[in-house]
Amino acid sequence: EKRTVVFTHQNIDTNINEDHIISNADEINGILADYGVSHVFQGHYHYGAENIINGIPYTTLRAMCLDDSENYLIAEV
């Protein structure tokens, strides 16, 4: 079974109250659901977040500029 995973810097998680979410995020999220995307990894929201939109998990990675810790994610697909 093949899975489709999306990586994007720009934030498309409409559950985050953030000025930097792109204006057509709802449309993009619908397209991702239509194509059976299994997970979205994104950035642009420095504090990080995890949400589910249309049954798809969205993981927003924390920014490395917030503190001295190394912020990264290892994902098992």
C-alpha positions as CSV (number, residue, x, y, z in Angstrom):
1,E,0.0,0.0,0.0
2,K,1.4,3.4,-1.0
3,R,0.8,6.4,1.2
4,T,0.8,10.1,0.2
5,V,2.5,12.4,2.7
6,V,2.7,16.2,2.2
7,F,5.5,18.4,3.4
8,T,5.0,22.1,3.2
9,H,6.6,25.1,4.9
10,Q,3.5,27.3,4.7
11,N,0.8,26.5,7.2
12,I,-2.5,25.2,6.0
13,D,-3.9,24.1,9.4
14,T,-7.1,26.2,9.8
15,N,-7.4,25.1,13.5
16,I,-4.4,27.4,14.4
17,N,-5.2,31.0,15.0
18,E,-2.3,32.4,13.0
19,D,-2.0,35.3,10.5
20,H,0.3,33.3,8.3
21,I,-2.2,30.6,7.2
22,I,-2.7,30.8,3.5
23,S,-6.0,32.3,2.3
24,N,-7.2,29.2,0.4
25,A,-6.2,26.7,3.1
26,D,-9.8,25.2,3.3
27,E,-9.7,24.5,-0.5
28,I,-6.3,22.9,-0.2
29,N,-7.4,20.8,2.7
30,G,-10.4,19.5,0.7
31,I,-8.1,18.6,-2.2
32,L,-5.8,16.7,0.1
33,A,-8.7,14.8,1.5
34,D,-10.0,14.0,-2.0
35,Y,-6.6,12.5,-2.9
36,G,-6.4,10.4,0.3
37,V,-3.4,12.1,1.8
38,S,-2.4,10.2,5.0
39,H,-0.4,12.9,6.8
40,V,0.6,16.6,6.4
41,F,3.8,17.9,7.9
42,Q,4.2,21.7,7.9
43,G,5.9,24.7,9.5
44,H,5.4,28.4,9.7
45,Y,3.8,28.3,13.1
46,H,6.7,28.6,15.5
47,Y,5.0,27.0,18.6
48,G,4.1,23.7,16.8
49,A,0.7,21.9,16.8
50,E,-1.1,18.7,16.1
51,N,-4.6,18.6,14.7
52,I,-6.8,16.5,12.5
53,I,-8.6,18.0,9.5
54,N,-10.9,15.9,7.3
55,G,-9.5,12.8,9.0
56,I,-5.9,13.7,8.1
57,P,-3.3,14.3,10.9
58,Y,-1.5,17.6,10.6
59,T,1.8,18.0,12.4
60,T,3.3,21.5,12.6
61,L,6.9,21.4,13.7
62,R,8.2,23.9,16.2
63,A,10.7,26.6,14.9
64,M,14.3,26.1,15.7
65,C,14.7,29.8,16.5
66,L,12.5,29.7,19.7
67,D,15.1,28.3,22.1
68,D,18.4,26.5,22.2
69,S,16.9,23.0,21.8
70,E,17.1,21.1,18.6
71,N,13.6,20.9,17.1
72,Y,13.1,18.0,14.8
73,L,10.7,15.1,14.2
74,I,11.3,11.5,13.2
75,A,8.2,10.1,11.5
76,E,7.5,6.4,10.9
77,V,5.2,6.0,7.9
